[in-house]
């Protein structure tokens, strides 16, 4: 048993440290071009799709941000897809439309975000279209920092942006800001090896023709943005990221809402990995031999890591309690099975993983406007915030085991 557990530790930390070193080496090689993006010479028509469901509190700000986006007015239009909202979303949009003729409102019965986007996509006639969540606010220069990619390579199907957190008041919001900064940095590093596997909902631009060719968004997937990206990659199209293009989004302001969101992300991610499982370790293109494999391993390593830590803690507590009567009588309990050995292994391999993770996180946030980039912030993120990831992951696995993979709303 000891030998099996030892090898599980070795394999887990090998892959964890391997990926961390890979990211850091890619950064070292490409750090000077992190913010580079191709400048557009042409300005293709673009339609901004804004899916909205009960977004009365935020949609006006989103529309104002899109109106202010730096792009030729005769080349852009905005299509708001009201997915059967029960609040005043539709009324707010109609009022704003009176002074902005480039905005079109598409009212429809509720059918979910993916289906709403597919219905809206049928109305798109421009070369490009963008998806902008109704609680997100693109920077004025963001679109100009993205569209040039489509000119630079005709095989590029999508370009995504760097998502930053707009609301940063309490603990969970502030550390989501750190989290989003780290996620964006990692995504840009993957861009250097053509492995951007998520085109985010707050702001991503797509080549209309290619998205229609692959069938659009999958209504059965809980994370339609991830699934569409994988669909495009599996058809040998490319996806890119502009690290300079920024969009601010509203994030959950409580732990309960955060867990709800992350459960959906985990469910959708697992759905997507399962859908494309036949591509794992297939060397047809980078999508198969790296992207699918990398994401699948991320889920597996996270689960194994939790189980190993839980086992370690359980054994430590168990043998401590077991030894208390002997200690009280002046005896020592010598045989602690493999606890000391696994502790030594965990200390060495885990220590390396912790140090590499710390360096990774420290580098990834240095270019963001966070309130704090201190060592303490990184330590809190590593030791308190990151372990919270286990809650939505385990919840998602539990729901899958129960065959309950609908929207997590309870």
Steps between C-alpha positions, in 0.01 A plus 500: 500500500784736591666448161177573311434820694862606449469466123172690502678786677788488252276501193277780632786730591690416182215622281429799723861614501540420129215731400618778733853486357357492147296817563794680659734408213244615242471828688878546512519445126206726407480760779592790270207427269239447771308816408562490124210475257468543122372844399197488268526646152141421408189534710264209432138532604430376852178422685505506879268234642389579855306208654294622794284333761378727781793740457309820570758619751800475270400495133488878457865527604592222259324672209665833581840328503430345159386834356829651619715221356756641258389354163350655184132566571392384157674168558340400830153424627366362826242223532355452849348154545243521780455140611153529655603733783240557770650830617531834317786400268292542185361840604847636577633390163201642310542838669873509422439395138310821428823698499723224360377360172783244475337296778247228416291315759407137447235391753448125526366237743749367751710216359846547649808693397635259237169467316448878519840557339424244230174675414676835493779356287247433224446875478872584478621602154831665594838332456559500875281483806580549867337359811481743791334401827241751622695561822833568329664820381762493222771766506480759225807364317425130551344417162775677304749290696327180386376527141849516349550132578241403240701678229829348611386140454199380302474183710427695819138443605488683833686755709437547869585776747643546849219497758541719809272527803291816529365460856777465760350571840503190724739206539340274240487779240858616561642152468296434189683802359828323578360176360385660174840666455674164541257324264549768233879480523494122469268522202735743326795269562305220330440739210870473416449131419159544330316342793246759614221263605244753631354802322335676790144632518579859610667580165602271216491560125429227245521453125133453412555258212706255707262495796205430272698222330558314828136532606512792740459471876407174673172551696565183701827624645505712816808691383421572138805725460742219588321246283494730196873564538572128510270445203691758297837356604389148411426626147859628471409866545710720727401703804706791635510739794578870512648568843474874436124486438325540834142451610367549854231268628284469811581192709310322781507699824444211742651157556164336424472672162867430426451129567189497279693657212803273540286186521357594161849561365616161626194321366540665161872428494449133583220480241736642239788267588262204482363612164851522353650209695587314179752776423710441814862418411412507131776672304288628212558859614584694814137484608518124547847440630510801732179700562259217581769307685606804703145586612414137576816466711415824682172352622663167590793657684271729698294204617803282579662787685193538720486126573869485590483800730183362662672164551808664648299711744282204597802279578671772698190561712424129530844401626520801726175397668612137505827589672350724770429218753856367459655846534298559816652182649851591391519273195558593138321349204775432245316341208325785318491298177595720207404836649857621556613381159215664315554813704861515379393447142221755532742750652756469217272468198229723643757760598623517142142529376425775753809703402432466127135594555604805700735618223230431239238703686738783584598547135143465373360791703782751467343675198150538649353790697435296814473668839776279634769289334682422822642170614220482758237532224657210311520287813135564586405418142703177508401380845142625542339597169639223277394217733143630467512368141445153645146586613353562152709218348373242750147638472517467122624140525222421749238643264645300211484185711133578566451569127395853589700726269246774440552864598616520861243738643410365842 
